Amino acid sequence: RRAALSAKLAAKIRDLRFSASQNDRAAPARKQARLACGGDGSGGAGDVKDGATCAHHAVANIGELGRKAIDAPLKALMKITDEQSSADSAKVKCLRTSVGWFSSPACSLIYQVSKYVALFSSKGYAIGENFALWLAHKLKTTEQLAGDLIGHVEDLLAICGGRDYVFFLDAAVVDRFSQFESLYGYLLEEADLQAEAGGKLRKAIITGFESVYCMSAVRSMAIISEEWLWPCLRAIEPGPQAHILDVCPQLWPCVLAWLEEAAANPQAVIDGTLSLRARLEACGQRTTPLKPPTPAGERRAARAALDMQRIRASLAADAEQLQIVRDMLAGAFAAMAGGVRNHAAEFVGDGHLTVAKITPELRKAMDGVPITSVMAETMFARVKRRADRGGIARHDTRMGAVLAERDGTVEWLRDKPAGEKIWRLAARRWRKGSGSRTMQQEREIKGALKAPEREAKLEKKRGGRKKKAEELERLKGISLARKYSELKKMGNERLAEQLKFYKLIEKKTGFKTTGTGPEMRTQLQSLIFEKFGLGCNDLAEGDAGTDGRESDGLRRKGCRETGGGGKKKKAKRKRGWVYLNDWGWDPTDEFVISG
């Protein structure tokens, strides 16, 4: 009986045919879906029609087309060739989380900033926490009213490859950090301090912040995120009870028409007068979150609004950058419109799921098809829930007392004599100390403790650079010797000054700026000849020009020789000889040079 029942069930399963399907638009997935719905998988006239595309996949893929379109003029402006781009093509395929400068300069900058300010990295980065301490102290002291304008590291989402459009969501926050009062200023201070941690990453971010082309691309992505991405993400999540045919057939034609208008008039999108939200609301689509925002969410939304105000004001004040952004947006919106025709083909034009073709039978067949890929979204939700349960962002779970409970240290301690008493004392002290403060309060305290030492180091480094710059300016103003005879009138101090000019200003190498008078005159003769040519030798016949004054009347610092050290004594030099680079000769000797 069991064998017969199994055979009967197996036959039913074999004969089971799905009434509809959904996939991620990849060719293998679409073929599999057609086979599951009773087709032959060929994609021809005898096969069943393709099912709907997951709305999240469609949004991500359409946004990716826009990013690539932004990269085209960006690479042209930065003079990055197609050959250079193709050399890094392997990096692009690796989820674009390790993108190189030639693959996507704008996304590379966004990703680098995300990695630099990471607070909860599994790789144990400390530089993000150091920036958070610096920023917390600054907001507590000199920038008390600028918290929403330059701060809030937590607004930058981690880029882990789960959704490609996170690059768009992070663009406005990266622009916030590009201000001198925020991450950009911190990085410049780190460069002044010559900090070792994150050196390559720091240089790359500074270069990106200082590039008008890269920042134009970042601001273009921020505008796309605000005006296109967020309305689409809200619309494709109308709630669990919404039918797919009540959303997608209305959504995608509206989005396509908006993108075509935006490609023709990108300035209207920059100004905010061409609104996708208003059009979606007119079509009856959702443009607000399903759940009411929390107080933290409302504050974050207010900061996002300030970011967009700053970006639009920056573009309005810079005509060159505004034109670059217009060109980037026009290309991006045109490419994204083509993406809608591909990834939402069933819902636009002559597609078989358009509004005009909806029937009761079609609605019944599509009744169980979700708007987005439920399995993928469930997985991401579970990952987030686990992170929330683990408390990775809570201050108390980062403390030693709680960690000790998790790794068995508590049990080990309680087995010791008076262990329970010691443990209770440690826990009580922790609760009264750092355990009673939030993470932000801890950062403010630690930032205040580090600030004096940091300021002292900065003052020392900057003071040294200032002195060096002043010395360079002074050297630029000295009277440079043009004739060999002028060197004979100079003492050692002025000779050394002449040598410094050639080393520091002319960037010559291979010689010292100190030595005896004859050594320095001989070296300077070579440098003067190289700079001014044959006319510089005005010495009488037989005059080597190496003798002259030994001092300019300035008292030089003495140097006492110390005994010991095991160093060999230098060979005694002959009186009246000229020495250069350990070579010596009698200036009265005549040399026969044959050509």
C-alpha positions, 0 to 999 in steps of 0.5 A, spaced: 500 500 500 505 504 501 509 503 494 502 504 491 501 511 494 508 513 493 507 512 486 500 515 486 503 521 489 509 521 484 505 521 478 501 527 481 508 531 482 510 530 475 504 532 472 504 538 477 504 545 473 505 552 475 500 557 473 505 563 473 512 564 475 517 569 478 525 570 477 531 574 477 531 575 469 537 571 468 536 567 462 537 560 466 532 562 471 527 564 465 528 558 462 527 554 468 521 558 470 518 556 463 519 549 463 516 549 470 510 552 467 509 547 462 513 550 456 518 547 452 524 552 455 526 554 448 523 561 448 520 561 441 513 561 439 511 554 442 513 556 449 510 559 454 511 567 456 516 569 461 513 570 468 514 577 472 521 579 474 522 580 481 521 587 483 527 588 487 532 585 482 529 589 476 530 596 481 537 593 482 539 592 475 536 598 472 540 602 477 546 599 475 545 601 468 544 608 470 551 607 474 555 605 468 552 610 464 555 615 469 561 612 469 562 613 461 563 621 461 566 620 468 572 616 465 572 620 459 573 627 463 578 623 467 582 620 461 581 613 463 581 609 457 577 603 455 583 599 455 585 601 462 578 599 464 578 592 461 584 591 465 580 591 471 574 587 469 575 581 473 574 586 479 568 589 477 565 582 476 567 580 484 560 583 486 564 590 485 566 590 493 573 591 491 572 595 485 579 599 482 580 606 480 579 604 473 572 600 474 568 605 477 571 611 480 565 614 483 563 607 486 570 606 488 570 612 493 563 611 496 566 604 498 572 606 500 569 611 505 564 606 507 570 601 509 574 607 512 568 609 517 566 602 519 565 601 526 563 594 526 568 591 521 569 583 522 576 585 520 577 589 526 578 596 523 580 601 528 580 607 524 573 608 523 572 608 531 578 613 531 574 618 526 568 617 531 572 619 537 574 625 533 568 627 530 564 626 537 569 631 541 568 636 535 561 636 536 561 637 543 566 643 543 567 647 536 561 644 532 555 643 537 550 646 532 553 642 526 551 635 528 546 633 522 550 637 517 557 633 518 556 627 523 552 621 524 557 615 521 551 610 522 548 613 516 553 610 512 550 603 510 555 597 509 556 595 502 556 587 503 554 585 496 547 584 498 544 590 494 547 594 489 543 600 490 546 601 497 552 605 493 546 610 491 543 610 498 550 612 501 552 617 496 549 623 499 552 621 506 559 621 502 558 628 500 556 630 507 563 627 509 567 630 504 566 637 507 572 640 511 569 640 517 567 632 517 571 626 514 575 630 509 578 635 515 580 629 519 583 625 513 588 631 512 589 632 519 591 624 519 596 626 513 599 631 517 600 627 523 603 621 518 599 616 521 600 609 518 593 606 519 589 606 513 594 610 509 593 608 502 585 608 503 586 615 506 590 618 500 585 615 495 579 618 499 582 625 499 584 624 492 576 622 490 574 628 495 578 633 491 576 631 484 570 635 481 569 629 477 568 624 482 564 628 486 560 630 480 558 623 480 557 622 487 552 627 487 549 625 481 548 618 484 545 622 490 540 625 486 538 619 483 537 615 489 532 621 492 528 622 486 528 615 483 530 609 487 527 611 494 520 612 490 521 605 487 523 602 493 517 604 497 512 602 491 514 595 490 513 594 498 506 595 498 504 590 503 503 583 504 496 583 501 497 587 495 496 583 488 502 584 483 497 586 478 495 592 482 502 594 483 507 593 477 502 594 471 501 601 474 508 602 476 513 600 471 509 604 465 509 610 470 517 609 471 518 609 464 515 615 462 518 619 468 525 616 466 524 618 459 522 625 461 528 626 466 533 624 460 530 630 456 530 635 462 535 633 467 535 640 470 528 639 472 530 633 476 536 637 479 531 642 481 526 637 484 520 640 479 520 633 476 517 628 481 516 621 481 513 621 487 507 625 485 506 621 479 506 614 483 501 617 488 497 619 482 497 612 480 495 610 487 502 607 488 505 607 495 510 612 496 511 612 504 514 606 509 509 601 511 510 602 518 510 609 521 517 611 522 521 611 529 524 617 532 530 615 530 528 614 523 525 621 523 531 624 525 535 620 519 530 623 514 531 630 516 539 629 515 537 626 508 533 632 507 539 637 509 544 633 505 540 634 498 539 641 500 546 642 501 548 638 494 543 642 490 545 648 493 552 646 491 550 645 484 547 651 483 553 655 485 558 651 481 556 652 473 561 647 471 559 642 476 552 643 474 553 641 467 557 635 468 552 633 473 546 634 467 550 630 462 551 624 467 544 624 469 541 625 462 545 619 460 543 615 466 536 616 465 536 614 458 540 608 460 535 606 465 529 607 461 532 602 456 533 597 463 525 598 464 523 596 457 528 590 458 527 588 466 519 590 466 518 588 459 511 584 461 508 590 464 510 595 459 508 596 451 506 590 448 507 586 454 502 580 456 501 583 463 499 590 462 493 593 465 489 592 458 490 585 458 488 583 465 483 578 466 479 575 472 483 568 469 490 572 469 489 575 476 487 568 478 493 565 475 498 570 478 494 570 485 500 567 488 506 571 485 509 575 490 512 582 487 519 581 490 523 575 491 520 573 498 526 568 499 531 572 498 528 578 502 527 573 508 534 571 508 536 578 509 531 580 514 534 574 518 541 576 518 539 583 520 535 580 526 540 575 528 545 582 528 540 585 532 539 579 537 547 579 538 547 586 540 553 588 535 551 596 535 549 596 543 554 599 548 554 594 553 555 588 549 561 590 547 564 591 554 568 586 557 563 583 563 558 581 558 564 578 553 566 574 559 559 571 560 560 569 553 567 566 553 566 562 560 571 567 563 565 567 569 565 560 570 572 560 571 572 566 576 567 563 580 571 556 581 576 561 584 577 562 592 572 568 593 571 568 586 563 570 586 565 576 590 570 578 585 565 577 580 560 581 583 565 587 585 567 587 577 560 587 575 558 593 580 564 597 578 562 596 570 555 598 571 557 604 575 562 606 570 562 605 562 556 600 563 552 606 565 554 610 559 552 610 551 556 609 546 556 616 544 558 618 551 563 614 551 566 617 544 565 624 547 569 622 553 575 618 549 575 624 544 576 629 549 582 625 552 585 624 545 584 631 543 590 635 547 595 630 544 592 630 537 593 638 537 600 638 540 602 633 534 598 637 529 601 643 531 608 640 531 608 637 524 604 643 521 610 648 525 615 644 521 612 644 515 611 652 516 618 653 517 620 648 511 615 653 507 618 659 509 625 656 508 623 655 501 621 662 500 627 665 502 631 661 498 627 663 492 629 670 493 637 669 494 642 672 489 644 666 485 651 666 483 652 666 475 660 666 475 665 662 478 669 668 480 663 670 485 664 663 489 671 665 491 667 671 495 663 667 498 664 664 505 661 657 507 655 659 509 653 662 503 656 656 499 651 652 503 645 656 501 647 656 494 647 648 494 640 648 498 637 652 492 639 647 487 637 641 492 631 644 494 628 648 489 631 645 483 631 638 485 638 636 484 640 630 487 647 627 488 651 632 492 651 634 500 649 641 502 655 641 507 663 640 506 669 644 506 669 651 502 673 648 496 668 642 496 662 646 495 665 651 490 667 645 486 660 642 486 657 649 485 661 650 479 658 643 476 651 646 477 652 653 475 655 650 468 649 645 468 644 651 469 648 657 465 652 654 460 659 656 458 659 663 459 659 662 467 667 660 467 670 667 468 676 665 472 684 666 470 688 661 466 690 656 471 685 659 477 681 653 479 676 657 483 676 653 489 680 658 494 676 663 497 673 666 504 672 660 509 666 664 513 661 669 512 662 672 519 657 668 522 658 663 528 657 656 526 655 650 531 661 646 533 661 639 533 665 635 538 668 629 536 667 623 541 671 617 542 670 610 541 665 607 536 670 603 533 670 607 527 676 608 522 680 614 522 679 618 515 686 619 511 689 625 512 688 630 507 693 634 503 694 641 504 692 645 498 688 639 494 681 639 492 677 634 494 670 632 491 666 625 493 672 622 496 677 624 490 682 629 491 687 633 486 692 638 486 689 644 483 695 646 479 696 640 475 694 640 468 690 635 465 690 633 458 683 631 455 683 628 448 676 628 444 
